[in-house]
Amino acid sequence: MEFIAPNPSPHKPKYNFTTLICRPFSRWQRCYGKRSIPASERPALSTLSVISVIDDDASVRAATNNLLRSHGYTVHTFASAEEFLRSAHVNGTSCVIADVQMPVLSGLDLLTLMHAQGYRVPFIFITAFPDESVRDRALKAGAIGFLAKPFAAPTLIKCLDTALQRHRGEAGQ
């Protein structure tokens, strides 16, 4: 892994993303499986699944929305965890894809709050600031995946498929 010189700004990534594109973090991504399956071949997962994407970066929300819709998912996007919690979509969400670092309520805070309120929806975290201690906290809190931005589209789709399959398996028990 190549690191750039330490940066005193807490708002800038400390990783050089020109050489770091998820690969060194692949061991962190607990989402493995076969190739990404086109939406036309996965009606049970995609057409019945509602994905909530929560990120304070509008471009990330738009790109993730487009990717997931192209795979047949119903997608709702939110600029903050608070906006998501105020929405009518909390109960109908099949999976949450959330940024780790957001103003006011972080992605980890949202996961903790939802678990405390009895929601067991799977979470996938995405972050421009991959940090091992945050990753460990996220996975211990119950996150299915932890992806470094920018992430490869097939990686997110595999992770989402894994999250939905596990969630459906737990619901059936």
C-alpha positions as CSV (number, residue, x, y, z in Angstrom):
1,M,0.0,0.0,0.0
2,E,1.4,3.4,-1.0
3,F,0.8,6.2,1.5
4,I,1.2,9.9,0.6
5,A,2.8,12.3,3.1
6,P,0.9,13.0,6.2
7,N,-1.7,15.6,5.7
8,P,-2.7,17.8,8.6
9,S,-6.2,18.4,7.2
10,P,-8.8,15.9,8.7
11,H,-10.9,16.3,5.6
12,K,-8.5,15.0,3.0
13,P,-7.7,11.4,2.4
14,K,-4.4,10.2,3.7
15,Y,-4.2,7.5,1.0
16,N,-3.1,8.0,-2.6
17,F,-6.2,6.9,-4.5
18,T,-4.3,6.8,-7.8
19,T,-2.7,3.6,-6.7
20,L,-5.2,2.5,-4.1
21,I,-8.5,1.3,-5.7
22,C,-9.9,-1.2,-3.2
23,R,-7.4,-3.9,-3.9
24,P,-5.4,-3.5,-0.7
25,F,-8.7,-3.4,1.1
26,S,-10.0,-6.6,-0.5
27,R,-9.3,-8.5,2.7
28,W,-11.6,-6.1,4.4
29,Q,-14.4,-6.7,2.1
30,R,-16.3,-9.6,3.5
31,C,-18.3,-9.9,0.4
32,Y,-17.2,-12.7,-1.8
33,G,-19.0,-14.7,-4.4
34,K,-19.3,-15.4,-8.1
35,R,-19.4,-12.9,-10.9
36,S,-21.9,-10.1,-10.8
37,I,-25.2,-11.4,-12.3
38,P,-27.2,-9.1,-14.7
39,A,-30.4,-7.8,-13.4
40,S,-32.5,-9.8,-15.9
41,E,-31.2,-13.0,-14.3
42,R,-31.8,-11.9,-10.7
43,P,-35.4,-10.9,-10.2
44,A,-35.7,-12.2,-6.7
45,L,-32.8,-10.1,-5.4
46,S,-33.1,-6.9,-7.4
47,T,-36.8,-6.3,-8.1
48,L,-37.9,-7.0,-4.6
49,S,-35.0,-5.1,-2.9
50,V,-35.1,-1.5,-1.9
51,I,-31.6,0.0,-1.3
52,S,-31.1,3.2,0.6
53,V,-27.9,5.1,-0.3
54,I,-26.8,7.6,2.3
55,D,-23.9,9.9,1.4
56,D,-23.2,13.6,1.9
57,D,-21.5,13.7,-1.6
58,A,-24.1,14.3,-4.3
59,S,-21.8,12.8,-7.0
60,V,-21.4,9.5,-5.0
61,R,-25.2,9.3,-4.4
62,A,-25.9,9.8,-8.1
63,A,-23.3,7.3,-9.3
64,T,-24.3,4.7,-6.8
65,N,-28.0,5.3,-7.7
66,N,-27.3,4.9,-11.4
67,L,-25.3,1.7,-10.8
68,L,-27.9,0.0,-8.6
69,R,-30.8,1.0,-10.9
70,S,-28.9,-0.4,-13.9
71,H,-28.9,-3.7,-12.0
72,G,-32.7,-3.5,-11.4
73,Y,-32.7,-2.3,-7.8
74,T,-35.2,0.2,-6.4
75,V,-33.0,3.0,-4.9
76,H,-33.7,5.9,-2.5
77,T,-30.9,8.4,-1.9
78,F,-30.3,10.6,1.1
79,A,-27.9,13.4,1.8
80,S,-27.7,12.5,5.5
81,A,-28.5,9.9,8.1
82,E,-31.1,12.3,9.6
83,E,-32.8,12.7,6.2
84,F,-33.0,8.9,5.9
85,L,-34.4,8.5,9.5
86,R,-37.1,11.1,8.8
87,S,-38.1,9.4,5.5
88,A,-40.9,6.9,4.9
89,H,-38.4,4.4,3.6
90,V,-36.8,3.2,6.8
91,N,-39.1,0.3,7.3
92,G,-39.0,-0.8,3.6
93,T,-35.3,-0.7,3.2
94,S,-33.6,-4.0,2.3
95,C,-30.1,-2.8,2.6
96,V,-28.3,0.5,3.6
97,I,-25.2,1.7,1.8
98,A,-23.8,4.5,3.8
99,D,-20.8,6.8,4.0
100,V,-18.8,6.4,7.2
101,Q,-18.1,10.1,7.7
102,M,-21.0,12.4,7.5
103,P,-21.9,15.6,9.4
104,V,-24.0,15.3,12.6
105,L,-24.7,11.5,12.5
106,S,-22.0,9.2,11.0
107,G,-22.7,6.0,9.3
108,L,-21.6,4.0,12.3
109,D,-23.8,6.1,14.5
110,L,-26.7,5.3,12.2
111,L,-26.0,1.6,12.3
112,T,-25.9,1.6,16.1
113,L,-29.1,3.7,16.4
114,M,-31.0,1.4,14.0
115,H,-29.9,-1.7,15.8
116,A,-30.9,-0.1,19.2
117,Q,-34.4,0.5,17.6
118,G,-34.6,-3.1,16.5
119,Y,-33.9,-2.7,12.8
120,R,-31.7,-5.5,11.4
121,V,-31.2,-4.3,7.9
122,P,-27.8,-5.1,6.5
123,F,-25.3,-2.2,6.2
124,I,-22.5,-1.7,3.6
125,F,-20.1,1.2,4.4
126,I,-18.3,3.2,1.8
127,T,-15.5,5.6,2.7
128,A,-12.9,7.9,1.2
129,F,-11.0,7.6,4.5
130,P,-10.3,3.9,5.0
131,D,-9.0,3.3,8.5
132,E,-8.5,-0.1,10.1
133,S,-9.9,0.9,13.5
134,V,-13.1,2.3,11.9
135,R,-13.3,-0.8,9.7
136,D,-13.0,-3.1,12.7
137,R,-15.7,-1.1,14.6
138,A,-18.0,-1.3,11.6
139,L,-17.7,-5.0,11.1
140,K,-18.0,-5.7,14.9
141,A,-21.2,-3.5,14.9
142,G,-22.6,-5.8,12.2
143,A,-21.7,-4.3,8.8
144,I,-21.6,-6.7,5.9
145,G,-19.0,-4.7,3.9
146,F,-16.5,-1.9,4.2
147,L,-15.5,-0.5,0.8
148,A,-12.9,2.2,0.0
149,K,-13.8,4.9,-2.4
150,P,-13.4,4.7,-5.3
151,F,-14.7,1.1,-5.4
152,A,-15.2,-1.1,-8.4
153,A,-18.9,-1.5,-9.4
154,P,-18.8,-5.3,-9.5
155,T,-17.3,-5.3,-5.9
156,L,-20.3,-3.3,-4.6
157,I,-22.8,-5.5,-6.5
158,K,-21.2,-8.7,-5.1
159,C,-21.3,-7.2,-1.6
160,L,-24.9,-6.1,-2.0
161,D,-25.9,-9.6,-3.3
162,T,-24.1,-11.2,-0.3
163,A,-25.8,-8.8,2.1
164,L,-29.3,-9.4,0.7
165,Q,-28.8,-13.2,0.6
166,R,-27.6,-13.3,4.2
167,H,-30.5,-11.0,5.3
168,R,-33.1,-13.2,3.6
169,G,-31.5,-16.3,5.1
170,E,-31.7,-14.8,8.6
171,A,-35.3,-13.6,8.1
172,G,-36.3,-17.2,7.1
173,Q,-34.8,-18.7,10.3
